[in-house]
C-alpha cells in the first residue's frame, strides 16, 4: 500500500464512529478488574437500543428471506474477520435448531475455512475473491445475500454485493457506521450505530454484539415465518443427541400438556419429529394423515389444526 492509499484509508477510519475514542474508557488501563468489566457492561447495555433503531430494515430483509426459502432459495452471509465468523456461527446453528439442510443458510468468510481461526493476509481487501467464493456456491437470483461489515468498507463484502446485484439477487448489508459504503451498495442497509468501542477500534465488542443480535433476528424470524415454530417452541429441532432427544420430549409435553410417556410414544411413531407428534396428539389423527396435513399447510402446525384450536 502506498502512502497515498494509506492516507485515504486513515481518512476513512477517522470518519467512522466505531473507530473513534470512547471518552468513558479513556483511563480504563488504570481501573481494577471489577471496574473494567462494569464499564464494559455499561457500554454493552447501549447495544440493544442501537439495534432497535434499525428494526424496520431488519423486518424487510426477513420478508425477503422467507420468500426466498419458499421458492427454494438460500440465505447467504458474506463477511471478513469477526463479521465473517459471526455469519458462520449463525448459519451452523440453523440445521440442528430447525432441521433445515446445511445448504439453506450458507456463510462465506474472506480467506476460507482457515480464516475462521487465523487471519488470512489480504483476503478482506480482495473484492474478486468474493466473486470467486459466490460463484463456487452458484449464487443465483433466487438467493438473498447479506453482507456483514462493521466498518462498512470491506472490499471483499463490497465486491460480493456488487456481483450479487448483477445477478439480480436481493442484497442486504449490516454495518455499524452511518453512511458506510456497504449500506449504499445493498438493496437494504441495516445500520446499528453503536458508537466508539471501550477499546478503540475493537469492533468484536459492541459492533460484534449488534451484528450477532441482527443475525439472530434474521434467521429466527425467517424460520418462525416459515413454519418452524409452534407457539414459541422449536418444533422442528433435529434430535441428534441425548439432550436434544430429551428436549424434543419436553417440547411435545409443553405443546400438548401430555405426559412424558405419551410424548415419547408419539415421537417414536412420528420418527422423532416433534412437529408430527404434536399434531398427532392434538388432533388424534394418524401420523400419515398429520404428515399430509402439514405438507398441505407448508409445515405450519396452527394452520393444520381445526379452526377452534388455532388460537389456543
N, C-alpha and C positions, 0 to 999 in steps of 0.2 A: 504494500500500500504506500502510495506517495504521500508526502507531507500535505499536499493539497487535498487529497482524498481523506486523509485523517482529519484535517481541519473541518471538512464538510461533515464528517461523522461526529466530531466534537460538537458542532453546532446543533446537529440533530439531537444528541443526547442532552444538551443544555436546555432544549425546548420541551423535554419530557418530564412530566410531573413525577413519574416513577423513578427518575434518576436524580431528583432534587434532594438536598439535605433536609432531614427532618429536625426542626428545632427542638422538638420534645426529647430527642435522644442524643443531643449534641455531646453530653457528658456521660454517656452510657458506660464508657470504659472506667468510670470512677465508682460505679454502683456495685452494691452487693448482688449476689445471685438472686435473692428474692426480689430486689428492686428491679433487676433486669427483666426477669420473667413477668413481673407485674406491669412493667412498661410495655412489653411486647403484647401482653394480654389486652391492655387498654387500646392499643393500636388495632389489634385484631378485631375488636368489637365494632370498629367502623366499617369493616368489610361488607357485612350483610346489608348495611344501609346503602353502600355504593352499588351493590348488585341490584338492589330494589329499584334503582333509577332506570335500569335497562330491561325490566321485565316485559314490556310490550314487544321489544325486539326479540327477546328470548322466545316468547309465545309464538311470534311469527315464524321463527325457524322451526319450532316444534311442529307446527301445522305442515310445513314443507316436508319434514322428516316422516311424519305419519303418512302423507300422501305418497312419498317415495316407497316406504315399506309396503303399502297396499298394492303398489304396482311392481313389486319385485326389486325395487332399487335398494341402495345401501346408504348408510351414513358413513362418511369417510372423514377422519380427523387428519390434519396435517400441521406439524409443528417442529420446532427445533429446541434442543436443550430441555429445560424444565417443562416448557409448554408441550413439547412432543411427548415427554414421559407422562404428563397428566392425561393426554389423549389416549395413550396406551392403557393406562390404569382404568380409565372409564370403559374403554372398549372391551377389555378382557373380563370385566365383571358382568357383561350382559348375558353371555351364554349360560353360566350357572344360575343367575338370578331369574332369567326369563325364558330359558330353554330356546333361545334363538340360535341359528347357525353362527359359527365363528366368523363367517363371511358377511354377516349382515351389518355389523358395526366394525369398521376397519380403522386402524390407526397407523399412520406413517410418520417416522421421525427422520430428520435430516441425518444422514450417515448410517442409516440402517440399524440392525439389531445391536451392533457394538456400541452405538451411541446411547443406548439405554443405561449403560454402566460407566461409560467414559466418553468425554467429548471427542468428536471426530473433527480434526482441524479443517477449517474452511467449509464444512458441509453446509452450515446455515447461510453462508454467503453465496451459495450456488443455486441460482434460480432454475437452471436447466436440470439440475439434479431432481428437483421436484417434478418436472415434466416426465423425466425417465421413471420416477417412482410411481407416478399416477398412471403412466402408460402400462407399467408392469402389472397393475391390477385391473387394467381395462376400464378405467373410469369412463362413465358414459353420461348422457343427458338424463338418464333415469335416476342418477345418484344425487346426493346432497353432499357438498364438500364444505367442511368447516375449518378454516384456517385459524390457528391459535398462535398469538404472538403478543406477549405482554408489552413489549416495546412498540409493536405495531409497524415495524420497519423491516422485519426479517426478509431478506431476498428470497430464501427458499419458499417461504409462505406466499410472498407476492407472486413469484413465478408460478406456483401451483394454482393460485386463484385466477390468474390471467389465462392459463391453459384451460382450466375448467370452464370458464365463461365462454371461451372459444368453442367448446364442445356443446354449449347450451345447458350446462349443468348449473343447478341453483347453488349459489355460494353464500356463505356467511363468514364473518370474521369476528374474533374475540380479541379485544385489546384493553389495556388499562391506561391508555393515553388518548385524550381527546384530540381529534384531528389527525390521528395516525393514518399513514398511507394504506394499511390493510383495510381500514374501515371504508374508504372510498373505492377500494378495489373489489369489494364484495357487493352482492345484491342487498344484503342486510348486514349492518355493522352493529355489534354488541360491544358497548364501551362501558366498563366499570372503572371509574376513576378513583383509585384507592389512595392516591397521593404518595408522598415520599415514604420510603421504607425505613424501618428502625435502623437497619444497617444500610447505608446509602447504596442504591443500585441492586440490592439483593432481592430480586423480584420473585424468588422462590417463596417469599414470605407472604405479604398481603396480596400481591398480584397473583401469586400461585393459588392462594386460598380462594380468591374471587373467581379465577378460572375454573377451579375444581367445582365450586358451587354451581357455576353456569353449566358445565358439562354434566353434572349430576342431574340438573333440571332438564336438560335436553333429552337425555336418554330415558330418565324416569317418566317424564310427562309423555314422551312419544310411546313408551311401552304401555302406559296406562290407556292412552288414546287408541292403542292397537289391540286392546282386549286382554292384556297380560296381567291385569289386576282385577280382583273382585272385592268390592268394598275397599279396604286398604290392605288386602292380603295378596302376597305374590304367589298366585295360584298356578303359575307356570314354571315354578322353580324346577331345576334339574337335580333330583335327589341322588347325587353321585357319591356321597359318603354318609357315615352313620349320623353325623349331626344333621345333615340335610334331610335324611330319611325321617328322623325324629321331628324336624321342623315341618315336613310335609304332613305328618300325622297331626301335629298341633294345628296347622292351618285348616285342615279338614274339620277338626273338632271346633275350632273357633268359628268357621263359616256356617256350620250346621248345628252346633250345640249338641253334638253327639258324643258318645263315649270313645275312649281310645281304641277299644276293641272293634267297634263299628267302623271307626276311621281306618284302622289297619286293614280290616277285611275289604272295605271298599277300595282302598288303594291297591291292594293285591289284584283285585278283579279288574281294576282300571289300568293295569300296567304301570303303577306308581305315578299316574297322572292325577295330581291333586284336583285339577280343574274338572276332570271327568268324574272323579269320586264325589266331589261336592255336588255337581249337578244330579248325579245318580241318587244321592241321599235326599236332596231337597225335592226332587220330583217323583222319585220312586220308579222312574223309567229304567229300562235296561241300559247297560253300558254302551251297547251298539246304537241304541236309539239316542242316547246322550251325545255320543260322538257325532252322529248325523246332525243333531240339533245345533251343536257348537259349530260345525262346519257351515251350516246354513246362516249362522249369525256371526260369522267371521271371528269366532273364538270368544265372544262376549258372553259370560255366564248370565248376566242380568237379562240380556235380550232373549236368551234361550229359556228363561223361566216363564211360567204362567204370569199373566198381567198383574194379578193380585199380589204376587211375590216380588215383583221387580223393584218396588220401593222399600222393601224390608231390609 
